[in-house]
């Protein structure tokens, strides 16, 4: 597909660097012109899956089931403002791929889990849901403005097991260690990019010139150090950038006794990259997962599951 | 930092829920209750929350009940989550009636079940626990739902 002049954004140029790495690259470019589908996660802390589906039908929402029982893909709804189901805390709009880091983390009832970059709370509240609102979740974020949305979502979904904190993740002062930690790191967000088919402009572009890779490396190192021996860390982003994904995990593998674990997830993904632009990364990085938007019809994601001290997951 | 309610304060608070809504205190055994400002929070019990550094602590648990002009008012989110534990002062309403309540802000109820007393009542529609209403003398029911939720209900029940 030929991209219009307006789309000559650095991202598009950068994307072509991955041409040889991304399966069906032309399919990815085509997919950028399509609207991102909407998914709702049903909050089983407050309702049952069937009960919520029935109520959504009453509200005029047409949807399809997905491979995840509590996640539905919205086909059609007329409402421009939030549904009553939303106000009742029955649903959380969440992309299919955004569920993957939580499924990889596999939080269990009674565990202690830290979500280091939690706002606006999609993954933290899903963690609480998978834990059946037991155990202890710490949902942290750095920015006050983002904390407001995190608090609102934890409250709306009726969650009782979560402590919300505000601190820079890389400097988080912790009185104890965790069974599991999620770092859904701030990133360039390339997996969310769309091209407006009318104007040809790129949408959902993250602005700013922060050295994201440096922040991500500091976060992953701190997150790993907050784990109990045998604990599990999941590192994820919604970008396709090797510098923000494999290179960050490679950095950790070089500095800590960390071991990558194979992902067992219900949707299609490609293995992580071990060589790029003349750089070689740890062979274990093949165990990480790249979720491409055109293959899953959702936001592009990267997920790595890491065990501390080379041990397996703690007994649940 | 919020403070953990002592046994006696906790008992008084849960006694209110028992007397007003028939909620068995035992249902809340797995939770601690924290107080902050005029609000209490229900937090899944574990021994770690209070060890957290105050400098980064923002909030723990679910807003549970607040003091409004000297009266205890359960929060909407608490009712939505735990309303099914109530055995009295629950008003089961038809969708159309709830729509009128939200559009007008109040309605006069034609008939009331004997189990309802004046004061805060839990409003239920079908099997869905929506939130709180304030029942006054003369069968006058005031809506106490959040504004955005009232609007969503009004959209669902046009006319």
Interface residues (C-beta under 8 A of the other chain):
Chain A: X45 X46 X51 X55 X58 X59 X79 X81 X82 X83 X84 X86 X87 X88 X89 X112 X133 X134 X135 X136 X138 X140 X147 X151 X154 X155 X156 X158 X159 X160 X161 X162 X163 X164 X165 X166 X167 X172 X173 X175 X176
Chain B: X30 X31 X42 X43 X44 X46 X48 X49 X51 X52 X53 X55 X56 X57 X58 X59 X60 X61 X62 X63 X77 X80 X81 X127 X128 X130 X146 X148 X149 X151 X152 X153 X155 X156
